[in-house]
Structures are given as structure tokens and as C-alpha cells.
Amino acid sequence: MRYPNQRYFEREFDMRRLVNGEVDGSRYYSDAMGVANCIYASSDGKVSPLVGGPLSDDPDYSHLTKAMRKPSACLRRTNPAFAFFVGAALAEKSVLAEHESLPPRAMTLNMDVAEPFYTPASGSPTIDHIARCLAVFSPGLAEDVLKTKVGTDAEKSALDKAYSSSPECGVSKAPETIPPLMQRAAIAYGLEAWMRESAS
């Protein structure tokens, strides 16, 4: 083969296009949810160690990559299985399946635990930090985003409501420069991580 890494680079290129909002990622996310559901079923619901994510201890998804190799029947052949989206879909599955409905706004908070969770160690907050902030202060409203169908007006409304109801996070509405799909994924990661953090 002349270009042994061609498929890898095509996937990286596709991911960049998705992040930049150049293509509709709904289909990719739907495929990722199918893979996540399969992994979830084969893991007896114990998926937290597999989720990974941008601000986690496993940002390169090494645990998830390993898990995806085992139940090969979980891998779809139609579209690339982006670890970022599969991790986010697993986080969604974990939040919605393993926890009671969350209160729209946090009742009580231990800020000694909460503040370091969503505050960047340096520099300005990214969408991942903002999503973690939403998870902390407005867990139920963040969860409402995950209850909507990807790419719908309902998803956009839920995002806007979560931001506008969380003044602590410094964003009054869904950022137009960040595709809603990426915001949703960040919220999924943030909520799943916060559920684990606050339960420990």
C-alpha cells in the first residue's frame, strides 16, 4: 500500500471538519451511540473507566480503544468510530441510565470540590470547562440536553436554557462558534465526570 496511514488521516480530517462545524455530525454521533450501547451492554454497565475525555486522566482514550477491540461486533462498518464521540455517547448512557433525574439547579455544593473541577489550571476556560461548570451548577438542565435528539431544535433550546440559567459559568447562550454537537459532547463528559466526583 502506498499510503499505509491514509485511512487514519482521513479520519483525522473528518474529525477536524466535525469540530469546525463544516459537516453535520448527527450521523456520526448516532453511530457512536450504537457502538456505546453495545459496549455498555457487554460491560455490565461498568463504563466509567472507559469514558475518557478531554479533561480526564485518559484524554487519548486508551481504555476505550482497548475495550472497542474486544467486542468487535460493536464496531460499525459504515462510518469511522471516533473515540471522542463514542466516549461522549458512553458518558450520556452512563448519566441517563445510572442516575436518578437530577435537580435543575444544584441544591448544595461543596465549592472546595466543585471549583477545582471546572476551573482551568491556567488560561481561559474551554467549552469543556464551561460544560463542567454547567454540570456543577445546573445538573438537571445539562441532563435535559442529553435527553434531546442530536441536531434538533429541542437540543438547541435545551442548550440555551442551560447556559442562560447558569450565570456562574459566564455564558448566557449557546456559543455560535462551537457546533451544538461538540457542546453536547462536552456536557456529556462533564456530567459523567461530576457524577463520579460528587459521589466519591
Backbone as ProteinMPNN parsed JSONL, in Angstrom:
{"seq_chain_A": "MRYPNQRYFEREFDMRRLVNGEVDGSRYYSDAMGVANCIYASSDGKVSPLVGGPLSDDPDYSHLTKAMRKPSACLRRTNPAFAFFVGAALAEKSVLAEHESLPPRAMTLNMDVAEPFYTPASGSPTIDHIARCLAVFSPGLAEDVLKTKVGTDAEKSALDKAYSSSPECGVSKAPETIPPLMQRAAIAYGLEAWMRESAS", "coords_chain_A": {"N_chain_A": [[0.845, -1.193, 0.0], [0.563, 2.185, -0.853], [0.126, 4.449, 0.735], [0.174, 3.846, 3.834], [-1.054, 4.899, 6.119], [-3.315, 6.161, 5.3], [-6.127, 5.878, 5.791], [-6.273, 6.513, 8.484], [-5.511, 9.242, 8.456], [-7.581, 10.262, 6.945], [-9.673, 9.951, 8.701], [-8.855, 11.61, 10.774], [-8.988, 14.022, 9.409], [-11.742, 14.139, 8.868], [-12.656, 14.355, 11.49], [-11.668, 16.858, 12.208], [-13.164, 18.439, 10.487], [-15.683, 18.02, 11.561], [-15.413, 19.106, 14.131], [-15.003, 21.744, 13.444], [-17.452, 22.396, 12.509], [-18.081, 22.047, 9.848], [-19.337, 19.953, 8.652], [-22.344, 18.012, 9.087], [-22.627, 16.388, 12.062], [-24.438, 14.614, 13.116], [-25.055, 12.022, 12.159], [-22.676, 10.643, 12.626], [-22.62, 10.782, 15.391], [-24.875, 9.355, 16.036], [-24.144, 6.829, 15.122], [-22.015, 6.427, 16.863], [-23.402, 6.269, 19.27], [-24.701, 3.863, 18.902], [-22.508, 2.093, 18.961], [-21.647, 2.653, 21.559], [-23.845, 1.798, 23.104], [-23.7, -0.928, 22.652], [-21.165, -1.554, 23.757], [-21.686, -0.801, 26.367], [-23.642, -2.675, 27.112], [-22.126, -4.995, 26.997], [-20.397, -4.582, 29.022], [-21.556, -4.813, 31.437], [-22.654, -2.459, 32.369], [-20.616, -1.096, 33.602], [-19.011, 1.364, 32.824], [-17.639, 3.715, 33.366], [-14.745, 3.78, 33.742], [-14.017, 3.586, 31.094], [-14.743, 5.815, 29.673], [-13.094, 8.181, 29.386], [-11.853, 11.26, 27.934], [-11.539, 14.854, 27.233], [-10.687, 16.346, 29.59], [-10.006, 14.409, 31.334], [-8.247, 11.69, 33.059], [-7.537, 10.127, 31.031], [-7.095, 11.216, 28.283], [-6.48, 10.359, 25.734], [-8.016, 8.215, 25.216], [-7.266, 5.547, 25.742], [-8.18, 3.359, 27.282], [-10.774, 3.047, 26.318], [-10.267, 2.516, 23.623], [-9.049, 0.046, 23.855], [-11.161, -1.425, 24.877], [-12.936, -1.274, 22.76], [-11.8, -2.943, 20.962], [-12.276, -5.462, 21.88], [-15.182, -6.393, 21.989], [-15.73, -6.91, 19.023], [-17.948, -6.981, 17.463], [-19.322, -4.76, 18.096], [-18.367, -2.66, 16.638], [-19.135, -0.492, 14.043], [-19.399, -0.67, 10.495], [-19.965, 1.299, 8.744], [-19.39, 4.106, 9.181], [-16.531, 5.999, 10.406], [-15.516, 5.085, 13.68], [-15.281, 7.332, 15.858], [-13.328, 7.85, 18.661], [-13.716, 9.976, 20.415], [-16.454, 10.674, 20.119], [-17.676, 8.217, 20.726], [-16.888, 7.928, 23.365], [-18.208, 10.146, 24.48], [-20.856, 9.393, 23.961], [-20.979, 7.091, 25.528], [-20.687, 8.303, 28.012], [-23.069, 9.772, 28.102], [-24.908, 7.634, 28.122], [-24.25, 6.458, 30.563], [-24.879, 8.521, 32.394], [-27.664, 8.877, 31.978], [-28.701, 6.335, 32.428], [-27.815, 5.407, 34.88], [-28.321, 7.107, 36.972], [-30.591, 8.878, 39.126], [-33.139, 11.236, 38.067], [-31.782, 14.433, 37.779], [-31.634, 17.417, 39.84], [-32.812, 20.558, 38.512], [-31.244, 22.818, 39.182], [-28.316, 22.924, 41.23], [-28.681, 21.882, 44.57], [-27.118, 21.994, 46.962], [-23.651, 22.722, 47.365], [-20.273, 21.722, 47.616], [-17.897, 23.857, 47.471], [-15.162, 23.641, 47.621], [-14.617, 21.305, 46.39], [-16.04, 21.535, 44.014], [-15.173, 23.897, 42.616], [-12.4, 23.493, 41.759], [-12.949, 21.504, 39.951], [-14.166, 22.574, 37.656], [-12.619, 24.739, 36.962], [-10.062, 26.051, 34.962], [-6.6, 25.112, 35.08], [-4.806, 26.893, 34.095], [-4.892, 29.718, 31.88], [-7.682, 30.576, 29.666], [-11.097, 29.436, 30.127], [-12.186, 26.518, 28.387], [-14.65, 25.045, 26.152], [-15.025, 22.646, 27.376], [-14.472, 23.132, 30.087], [-16.497, 24.96, 30.622], [-18.733, 23.374, 30.181], [-18.408, 21.572, 32.274], [-18.835, 23.311, 34.352], [-21.556, 23.881, 33.959], [-22.541, 21.352, 34.556], [-22.016, 21.223, 37.258], [-23.437, 23.432, 38.471], [-25.97, 23.455, 37.259], [-27.165, 20.754, 37.019], [-29.473, 19.213, 36.265], [-30.514, 20.688, 34.129], [-28.445, 20.501, 32.356], [-28.52, 17.778, 31.968], [-30.948, 17.628, 30.645], [-30.265, 18.427, 28.101], [-29.023, 16.155, 27.123], [-31.144, 14.495, 26.895], [-32.427, 15.139, 24.628], [-32.886, 14.8, 21.046], [-30.124, 14.466, 18.896], [-28.974, 17.303, 17.094], [-31.362, 18.686, 16.824], [-34.001, 21.223, 17.102], [-34.93, 21.146, 19.657], [-32.708, 20.31, 21.099], [-31.02, 22.54, 20.773], [-32.577, 24.477, 22.117], [-32.545, 23.423, 24.697], [-29.835, 23.61, 25.259], [-29.475, 26.428, 25.183], [-31.115, 27.131, 27.348], [-29.796, 25.903, 29.481], [-27.357, 27.322, 29.537], [-28.255, 30.018, 29.896], [-29.439, 29.862, 32.351], [-27.415, 29.521, 34.096], [-25.603, 31.56, 35.409], [-23.179, 31.549, 36.73], [-21.362, 30.398, 35.093], [-20.654, 32.086, 33.073], [-21.552, 32.283, 30.418], [-24.128, 33.25, 28.4], [-25.727, 32.195, 26.418], [-25.926, 29.505, 23.989], [-22.757, 29.076, 22.543], [-22.101, 30.386, 19.393], [-19.965, 29.827, 17.779], [-19.166, 27.29, 18.273], [-19.987, 24.075, 17.337], [-23.222, 22.701, 18.073], [-23.198, 19.93, 18.547], [-20.632, 19.437, 19.533], [-20.774, 20.877, 21.888], [-22.753, 19.448, 23.221], [-21.435, 16.973, 23.521], [-19.353, 17.78, 25.219], [-20.821, 18.45, 27.484], [-21.878, 15.947, 28.141], [-19.522, 14.537, 28.833], [-18.727, 16.187, 30.97], [-20.874, 15.991, 32.842], [-20.919, 13.237, 33.424], [-18.398, 12.915, 34.579], [-18.682, 14.627, 36.778], [-20.71, 13.405, 38.227], [-19.395, 11.144, 39.118], [-17.331, 12.349, 40.573], [-18.689, 13.799, 42.605], [-19.881, 11.762, 43.922], [-17.93, 10.403, 45.18]], "CA_chain_A": [[0.0, 0.0, 0.0], [1.43, 3.345, -0.991], [-0.074, 5.322, 1.9], [-0.333, 2.927, 4.859], [-1.843, 5.586, 7.138], [-4.299, 7.001, 4.62], [-7.415, 5.851, 6.475], [-6.137, 7.261, 9.737], [-5.529, 10.67, 8.181], [-8.931, 10.609, 6.514], [-10.493, 10.063, 9.906], [-8.442, 12.837, 11.456], [-9.53, 15.126, 8.624], [-13.184, 14.155, 9.131], [-12.875, 14.851, 12.845], [-11.437, 18.304, 12.19], [-14.318, 19.057, 9.83], [-16.791, 17.963, 12.509], [-15.131, 20.083, 15.19], [-15.155, 23.085, 12.867], [-18.836, 22.601, 12.097], [-18.166, 22.059, 8.385], [-20.258, 18.886, 8.249], [-23.309, 17.616, 10.103], [-22.1, 15.223, 12.767], [-25.525, 13.822, 13.72], [-24.942, 10.612, 11.756], [-21.534, 10.083, 13.342], [-22.968, 10.639, 16.803], [-25.838, 8.26, 16.087], [-23.344, 5.605, 15.017], [-21.256, 6.313, 18.117], [-24.326, 5.822, 20.304], [-24.892, 2.429, 18.68], [-21.309, 1.427, 19.475], [-21.646, 2.831, 23.015], [-24.871, 0.915, 23.674], [-23.168, -2.286, 22.573], [-20.103, -1.666, 24.759], [-22.349, -0.71, 27.678], [-24.295, -3.964, 27.369], [-21.118, -6.037, 27.194], [-19.566, -4.217, 30.181], [-22.425, -4.851, 32.627], [-22.929, -1.108, 32.846], [-19.463, -0.502, 34.287], [-18.298, 2.017, 31.727], [-16.932, 4.942, 33.77], [-13.307, 3.757, 33.437], [-13.788, 3.575, 29.649], [-15.211, 7.047, 29.042], [-12.005, 9.08, 28.996], [-12.327, 12.61, 27.649], [-10.542, 15.929, 27.16], [-10.132, 16.785, 30.872], [-9.889, 13.237, 32.193], [-6.911, 11.103, 33.159], [-7.315, 9.323, 29.818], [-7.519, 12.048, 27.144], [-6.218, 9.673, 24.461], [-8.993, 7.123, 25.113], [-6.576, 4.255, 25.652], [-9.043, 2.317, 27.849], [-11.885, 2.852, 25.398], [-9.725, 1.872, 22.423], [-8.848, -1.36, 24.194], [-12.49, -2.038, 25.02], [-13.571, -1.347, 21.445], [-11.207, -4.047, 20.211], [-12.769, -6.746, 22.399], [-16.432, -6.812, 21.343], [-15.607, -6.357, 17.672], [-19.282, -6.869, 16.874], [-19.831, -3.424, 18.424], [-17.864, -1.671, 15.695], [-19.918, -0.359, 12.816], [-18.552, -0.608, 9.304], [-20.42, 2.362, 7.848], [-18.663, 5.359, 9.411], [-15.453, 5.864, 11.387], [-15.937, 5.128, 15.088], [-14.419, 8.293, 16.546], [-13.294, 7.591, 20.1], [-14.274, 11.148, 21.102], [-17.906, 10.575, 20.133], [-18.077, 7.006, 21.449], [-16.729, 8.257, 24.785], [-19.304, 11.044, 24.861], [-22.083, 8.599, 23.96], [-20.91, 6.254, 26.73], [-20.95, 9.194, 29.147], [-24.518, 10.003, 28.074], [-25.566, 6.399, 28.536], [-23.995, 6.301, 31.986], [-25.642, 9.535, 33.142], [-29.115, 8.678, 31.864], [-29.113, 5.002, 32.872], [-27.332, 5.021, 36.205], [-28.621, 8.115, 37.994], [-31.951, 9.422, 39.17], [-33.212, 12.554, 37.433], [-31.029, 15.415, 38.552], [-32.352, 18.685, 40.027], [-32.421, 21.558, 37.504], [-30.119, 23.578, 39.742], [-27.732, 22.235, 42.383], [-29.243, 22.266, 45.871], [-25.983, 22.376, 47.806], [-22.373, 22.446, 46.715], [-19.012, 21.892, 48.325], [-17.107, 24.594, 46.492], [-13.773, 23.181, 47.664], [-14.548, 20.222, 45.409], [-16.629, 21.969, 42.745], [-14.413, 24.916, 41.88], [-11.274, 22.928, 41.002], [-13.468, 20.608, 38.916], [-14.477, 23.271, 36.399], [-11.721, 25.881, 36.755], [-8.809, 25.651, 34.291], [-5.371, 25.329, 35.852], [-4.22, 28.111, 33.538], [-5.537, 30.158, 30.648], [-9.127, 30.783, 29.644], [-11.863, 28.19, 30.085], [-12.617, 25.976, 27.098], [-16.021, 24.543, 26.214], [-15.029, 21.528, 28.323], [-14.592, 23.708, 31.429], [-17.834, 25.564, 30.731], [-19.672, 22.26, 30.325], [-18.26, 21.071, 33.645], [-19.487, 24.31, 35.195], [-22.987, 23.619, 33.834], [-22.816, 20.108, 35.278], [-21.953, 21.52, 38.69], [-24.462, 24.367, 38.943], [-27.291, 23.167, 36.673], [-27.061, 19.368, 36.547], [-30.692, 18.765, 35.592], [-30.636, 21.385, 32.851], [-27.435, 19.873, 31.49], [-29.054, 16.454, 31.632], [-32.022, 17.825, 29.667], [-29.637, 18.477, 26.77], [-28.745, 14.775, 26.715], [-32.422, 13.807, 26.664], [-32.951, 15.552, 23.325], [-32.296, 14.155, 19.88], [-28.99, 15.223, 18.362], [-29.171, 18.137, 15.919], [-32.736, 19.193, 16.732], [-34.295, 22.499, 17.755], [-35.068, 20.853, 21.091], [-31.348, 20.294, 21.634], [-30.561, 23.93, 20.834], [-33.324, 25.149, 23.187], [-32.045, 22.909, 25.972], [-28.515, 24.214, 25.449], [-29.665, 27.841, 25.53], [-31.675, 27.218, 28.698], [-28.744, 25.54, 30.443], [-26.416, 28.444, 29.647], [-28.894, 31.231, 30.421], [-29.82, 29.627, 33.755], [-26.19, 29.254, 34.865], [-24.753, 32.764, 35.314], [-21.854, 31.274, 37.297], [-20.477, 29.855, 34.054], [-20.213, 33.199, 32.241], [-22.017, 32.205, 29.032], [-25.571, 33.456, 28.506], [-26.424, 31.365, 25.428], [-25.044, 28.559, 23.302], [-21.763, 29.749, 21.701], [-22.362, 30.143, 17.964], [-18.745, 29.379, 17.096], [-18.922, 25.886, 18.601], [-21.146, 23.276, 16.913], [-24.007, 22.141, 19.18], [-22.782, 18.557, 18.814], [-19.449, 19.473, 20.393], [-21.246, 21.331, 23.195], [-23.446, 18.307, 23.822], [-20.42, 16.004, 23.931], [-18.66, 18.335, 26.386], [-21.739, 18.333, 28.623], [-21.93, 14.526, 28.5], [-18.297, 14.245, 29.569], [-18.723, 16.932, 32.22], [-21.854, 15.428, 33.773], [-20.488, 11.907, 33.862], [-17.263, 13.103, 35.494], [-19.151, 15.25, 38.013], [-21.453, 12.383, 38.993], [-18.387, 10.316, 39.809], [-16.598, 13.2, 41.535], [-19.525, 14.163, 43.737], [-20.293, 10.548, 44.635], [-16.767, 9.819, 45.883]], "C_chain_A": [[0.885, 1.251, 0.0], [1.328, 4.271, 0.223], [-0.672, 4.493, 3.033], [-1.214, 3.602, 5.906], [-2.978, 6.414, 6.546], [-5.625, 7.037, 5.373], [-7.374, 6.648, 7.771], [-6.235, 8.755, 9.484], [-6.89, 11.13, 7.686], [-9.835, 10.796, 7.724], [-10.14, 11.328, 10.69], [-9.016, 14.055, 10.737], [-11.034, 15.254, 8.873], [-13.474, 14.738, 10.507], [-12.675, 16.361, 12.899], [-12.626, 19.021, 11.564], [-15.526, 19.073, 10.768], [-16.62, 19.017, 13.6], [-15.356, 21.501, 14.689], [-16.572, 23.37, 12.381], [-19.026, 22.62, 10.596], [-19.123, 20.991, 7.863], [-21.185, 18.567, 9.414], [-22.823, 16.327, 10.763], [-23.162, 14.316, 13.349], [-25.392, 12.337, 13.411], [-23.8, 9.933, 12.501], [-21.885, 9.831, 14.803], [-23.956, 9.491, 16.986], [-25.12, 6.917, 16.007], [-22.571, 5.356, 16.31], [-22.158, 5.811, 19.242], [-24.619, 4.328, 20.15], [-23.726, 1.621, 19.216], [-21.305, 1.483, 21.002], [-22.662, 1.913, 23.679], [-24.386, -0.527, 23.713], [-22.087, -2.512, 23.634], [-20.705, -1.663, 26.163], [-22.961, -2.055, 28.057], [-23.272, -5.055, 27.674], [-20.226, -5.763, 28.401], [-20.36, -4.234, 31.475], [-22.635, -3.472, 33.219], [-21.764, -0.422, 33.525], [-18.572, 0.192, 33.255], [-17.491, 3.246, 32.137], [-15.44, 4.9, 33.459], [-13.005, 3.847, 31.945], [-14.034, 4.926, 28.996], [-14.074, 7.93, 28.549], [-12.525, 10.489, 28.793], [-11.259, 13.662, 27.77], [-9.91, 16.319, 28.497], [-9.947, 15.63, 31.849], [-8.434, 12.791, 32.305], [-6.57, 10.273, 31.93], [-7.775, 10.103, 28.585], [-7.3, 11.39, 25.788], [-7.103, 8.445, 24.277], [-8.336, 5.751, 25.008], [-7.446, 3.12, 26.181], [-10.196, 1.999, 26.9], [-11.423, 2.124, 24.136], [-9.544, 0.381, 22.659], [-10.195, -2.085, 24.269], [-13.174, -2.209, 23.674], [-13.01, -2.495, 20.617], [-11.82, -5.395, 20.621], [-14.089, -7.158, 21.756], [-16.482, -6.249, 19.927], [-16.966, -6.22, 16.989], [-19.881, -5.484, 17.132], [-19.404, -2.38, 17.402], [-18.694, -1.665, 14.424], [-18.977, -0.204, 11.626], [-18.888, 0.605, 8.433], [-19.595, 3.637, 7.978], [-17.522, 5.127, 10.395], [-16.006, 5.958, 12.807], [-14.98, 6.049, 15.836], [-14.485, 8.071, 18.048], [-13.921, 8.751, 20.873], [-15.789, 11.041, 21.216], [-18.393, 9.331, 20.867], [-17.959, 7.247, 22.954], [-17.854, 9.143, 25.283], [-20.624, 10.284, 24.929], [-22.125, 7.667, 25.163], [-21.213, 7.079, 27.978], [-22.444, 9.492, 29.24], [-25.265, 8.8, 28.629], [-25.438, 6.208, 30.045], [-24.847, 7.265, 32.814], [-27.13, 9.206, 33.139], [-29.573, 7.342, 32.435], [-28.806, 4.73, 34.337], [-27.668, 6.011, 37.315], [-30.088, 8.496, 37.946], [-31.949, 10.754, 38.425], [-32.573, 13.584, 38.348], [-31.839, 16.697, 38.734], [-31.895, 19.711, 38.998], [-31.221, 22.378, 37.941], [-29.617, 22.852, 40.99], [-28.312, 22.778, 43.683], [-28.149, 22.795, 46.797], [-24.698, 21.996, 47.07], [-21.223, 22.613, 47.696], [-18.061, 22.554, 47.338], [-15.629, 24.223, 46.514], [-13.548, 22.044, 46.672], [-14.973, 20.728, 44.029], [-15.725, 22.904, 41.953], [-13.214, 24.352, 41.134], [-11.733, 22.039, 39.847], [-13.685, 21.333, 37.599], [-13.552, 24.45, 36.093], [-10.432, 25.431, 36.068], [-7.597, 25.965, 35.157], [-4.663, 26.589, 35.372], [-4.972, 28.468, 32.265], [-7.039, 30.319, 30.781], [-9.861, 29.452, 29.616], [-12.232, 27.802, 28.659], [-14.072, 25.533, 27.229], [-16.117, 23.38, 27.192], [-15.159, 22.027, 29.754], [-15.985, 24.294, 31.644], [-18.881, 24.474, 30.922], [-19.595, 21.657, 31.721], [-18.936, 22.027, 34.634], [-21.008, 24.119, 35.149], [-23.373, 22.376, 34.627], [-22.873, 20.339, 36.777], [-23.159, 22.33, 39.143], [-25.87, 24.049, 38.431], [-27.333, 21.737, 36.138], [-28.289, 18.881, 35.781], [-30.88, 19.414, 34.236], [-29.609, 20.859, 31.848], [-27.926, 18.501, 31.047], [-30.161, 16.563, 30.579], [-31.483, 17.901, 28.244], [-29.452, 17.056, 26.24], [-30.019, 13.985, 26.441], [-33.032, 14.166, 25.31], [-32.29, 14.752, 22.209], [-31.221, 15.068, 19.301], [-29.405, 16.03, 17.128], [-30.559, 18.732, 15.761], [-32.861, 20.576, 17.37], [-34.43, 22.31, 19.262], [-33.703, 20.844, 21.769], [-30.829, 21.718, 21.794], [-31.266, 24.687, 21.957], [-32.824, 24.72, 24.553], [-30.669, 23.481, 26.285], [-28.648, 25.668, 25.894], [-30.18, 27.994, 26.962], [-30.621, 26.903, 29.754], [-27.769, 26.695, 30.638], [-27.059, 29.648, 30.331], [-29.276, 31.096, 31.887], [-28.615, 29.415, 34.654], [-25.239, 30.44, 34.776], [-23.345, 32.543, 35.847], [-20.847, 30.869, 36.221], [-20.073, 30.894, 33.014], [-20.609, 33.155, 30.782], [-23.538, 32.265, 29.056], [-26.381, 32.656, 27.488], [-25.412, 30.478, 24.73], [-24.067, 29.292, 22.395], [-21.957, 29.389, 20.229], [-21.143, 29.586, 17.236], [-18.431, 27.906, 17.359], [-20.148, 25.069, 18.205], [-21.893, 22.687, 18.11], [-23.592, 20.72, 19.55], [-21.579, 18.513, 19.747], [-19.809, 19.954, 21.794], [-21.928, 20.188, 23.943], [-22.435, 17.283, 24.343], [-19.69, 16.484, 25.176], [-19.526, 18.206, 27.634], [-21.829, 16.879, 29.086], [-20.7, 14.14, 29.32], [-18.309, 14.913, 30.945], [-19.665, 16.344, 33.261], [-21.409, 14.076, 34.31], [-19.348, 12.024, 34.869], [-17.722, 13.686, 36.828], [-19.963, 14.268, 38.865], [-20.487, 11.502, 39.75], [-17.691, 11.111, 40.909], [-17.429, 13.456, 42.78], [-19.998, 12.954, 44.531], [-19.158, 9.97, 45.469], [-16.547, 10.485, 47.233]], "O_chain_A": [[1.841, 1.345, 0.77], [2.334, 4.811, 0.681], [-1.893, 4.44, 3.18], [-2.046, 2.937, 6.523], [-3.539, 7.275, 7.224], [-6.191, 8.111, 5.573], [-8.317, 7.363, 8.109], [-6.946, 9.464, 10.196], [-7.311, 12.251, 7.969], [-10.666, 11.703, 7.753], [-11.019, 12.022, 11.201], [-9.474, 15.003, 11.376], [-11.538, 16.359, 9.068], [-14.413, 15.516, 10.678], [-13.433, 17.063, 13.567], [-13.049, 20.074, 12.041], [-16.301, 20.029, 10.77], [-17.563, 19.728, 13.946], [-15.843, 22.358, 15.427], [-16.857, 24.466, 11.896], [-20.024, 23.149, 10.108], [-19.656, 21.113, 6.76], [-20.857, 18.817, 10.574], [-22.633, 15.308, 10.099], [-22.829, 13.336, 14.015], [-25.59, 11.493, 14.285], [-23.931, 8.796, 12.952], [-21.506, 8.813, 15.382], [-23.886, 8.749, 17.965], [-25.449, 5.984, 16.739], [-22.484, 4.226, 16.789], [-21.726, 5.014, 20.076], [-24.768, 3.614, 21.142], [-23.922, 0.585, 19.851], [-20.998, 0.491, 21.664], [-22.367, 1.311, 24.711], [-24.628, -1.253, 24.677], [-22.089, -3.532, 24.323], [-20.284, -2.425, 27.033], [-22.814, -2.515, 29.189], [-23.517, -5.931, 28.503], [-19.398, -6.597, 28.769], [-19.896, -3.73, 32.498], [-22.779, -3.328, 34.433], [-21.895, 0.715, 33.979], [-17.524, -0.325, 32.867], [-16.728, 3.77, 31.326], [-14.901, 5.887, 32.957], [-11.876, 4.148, 31.559], [-13.578, 5.161, 27.877], [-14.095, 8.38, 27.403], [-13.521, 10.88, 29.401], [-10.195, 13.415, 28.336], [-8.712, 16.598, 28.543], [-9.754, 15.844, 33.046], [-7.526, 13.404, 31.744], [-5.452, 9.776, 31.798], [-8.73, 9.704, 27.917], [-7.88, 11.824, 24.793], [-6.959, 7.716, 23.296], [-8.806, 4.891, 24.262], [-7.46, 2.033, 25.604], [-10.551, 0.837, 26.703], [-12.106, 1.227, 23.642], [-9.84, -0.442, 21.793], [-10.341, -3.209, 23.787], [-13.909, -3.174, 23.465], [-13.657, -2.968, 19.683], [-11.878, -6.335, 19.829], [-14.134, -8.164, 21.048], [-17.165, -5.262, 19.654], [-17.119, -5.44, 16.049], [-20.834, -5.083, 16.465], [-20.022, -1.319, 17.311], [-18.923, -2.707, 13.81], [-17.88, 0.34, 11.76], [-18.163, 0.902, 7.483], [-19.149, 4.187, 6.971], [-17.547, 4.15, 11.145], [-16.855, 6.801, 13.099], [-13.978, 5.591, 16.385], [-15.563, 8.098, 18.64], [-14.588, 8.528, 21.883], [-16.351, 11.288, 22.283], [-19.411, 9.379, 21.556], [-18.82, 6.824, 23.726], [-18.392, 8.928, 26.37], [-21.421, 10.499, 25.842], [-23.185, 7.468, 25.756], [-21.904, 6.618, 28.887], [-23.019, 9.467, 30.328], [-26.136, 8.93, 29.489], [-26.401, 5.841, 30.718], [-25.457, 6.873, 33.808], [-27.781, 9.251, 34.184], [-30.715, 7.223, 32.881], [-29.47, 3.906, 34.966], [-27.333, 5.775, 38.476], [-30.738, 8.448, 36.901], [-30.89, 11.334, 38.18], [-32.811, 13.589, 39.556], [-32.65, 17.036, 37.872], [-30.718, 19.74, 38.641], [-30.295, 22.606, 37.162], [-30.4, 22.24, 41.717], [-28.419, 23.991, 43.867], [-28.248, 23.895, 47.34], [-24.676, 21.069, 46.261], [-21.212, 23.541, 48.506], [-17.49, 21.89, 46.474], [-14.916, 24.461, 45.539], [-12.438, 21.844, 46.178], [-14.357, 20.399, 43.014], [-15.535, 22.717, 40.752], [-13.017, 24.698, 39.969], [-10.998, 21.842, 38.879], [-13.418, 20.774, 36.535], [-13.701, 25.092, 35.053], [-9.773, 24.511, 36.552], [-7.576, 26.963, 35.876], [-3.999, 27.271, 36.152], [-5.611, 27.614, 31.65], [-7.595, 30.212, 31.874], [-9.323, 28.452, 29.141], [-12.55, 28.657, 27.832], [-14.658, 25.637, 28.306], [-17.176, 23.15, 27.777], [-15.872, 21.424, 30.557], [-16.576, 24.142, 32.713], [-19.804, 24.623, 31.723], [-20.619, 21.273, 32.287], [-19.531, 21.598, 35.622], [-21.673, 24.188, 36.183], [-24.41, 22.351, 35.291], [-23.677, 19.727, 37.48], [-23.833, 21.951, 40.101], [-26.855, 24.347, 39.107], [-27.516, 21.528, 34.938], [-28.156, 18.209, 34.759], [-31.35, 18.772, 33.296], [-29.875, 20.784, 30.648], [-27.763, 18.116, 29.889], [-30.294, 15.689, 29.722], [-32.152, 17.492, 27.296], [-29.693, 16.784, 25.064], [-29.972, 12.923, 25.821], [-34.028, 13.575, 24.894], [-31.259, 14.11, 22.414], [-31.392, 16.284, 19.228], [-30.089, 15.523, 16.238], [-30.903, 19.23, 14.688], [-31.965, 21.039, 18.075], [-34.09, 23.199, 20.044], [-33.566, 21.323, 22.894], [-30.263, 22.063, 22.831], [-30.628, 25.456, 22.676], [-32.692, 25.54, 25.461], [-30.369, 23.801, 27.435], [-28.014, 26.089, 26.862], [-29.736, 28.875, 27.698], [-30.56, 27.557, 30.795], [-27.395, 27.014, 31.767], [-26.474, 30.232, 31.243], [-29.42, 32.097, 32.589], [-28.77, 29.157, 35.848], [-24.187, 30.346, 34.143], [-22.418, 33.259, 35.468], [-19.637, 30.982, 36.413], [-19.234, 30.612, 32.159], [-20.064, 33.909, 29.976], [-24.176, 31.412, 29.673], [-27.582, 32.458, 27.669], [-24.202, 30.668, 24.858], [-24.502, 30.068, 21.544], [-21.974, 28.212, 19.871], [-21.278, 28.946, 16.193], [-17.531, 27.341, 16.737], [-21.246, 25.343, 18.69], [-21.264, 22.221, 19.06], [-23.626, 20.344, 20.721], [-21.504, 17.667, 20.638], [-19.224, 19.499, 22.778], [-21.709, 19.989, 25.138], [-22.561, 16.788, 25.463], [-19.434, 15.699, 26.089], [-19.026, 17.89, 28.713], [-21.854, 16.61, 30.287], [-20.814, 13.499, 30.365], [-17.952, 14.3, 31.951], [-19.299, 16.211, 34.429], [-21.511, 13.808, 35.507], [-19.328, 11.327, 35.883], [-17.222, 13.297, 37.884], [-19.898, 14.31, 40.094], [-20.735, 11.15, 40.904], [-17.488, 10.622, 42.02], [-16.922, 13.341, 43.896], [-20.457, 13.087, 45.665], [-19.387, 9.149, 46.356], [-15.62, 10.124, 47.957]]}, "name": "protein", "num_of_chains": 1, "seq": "MRYPNQRYFEREFDMRRLVNGEVDGSRYYSDAMGVANCIYASSDGKVSPLVGGPLSDDPDYSHLTKAMRKPSACLRRTNPAFAFFVGAALAEKSVLAEHESLPPRAMTLNMDVAEPFYTPASGSPTIDHIARCLAVFSPGLAEDVLKTKVGTDAEKSALDKAYSSSPECGVSKAPETIPPLMQRAAIAYGLEAWMRESAS"}
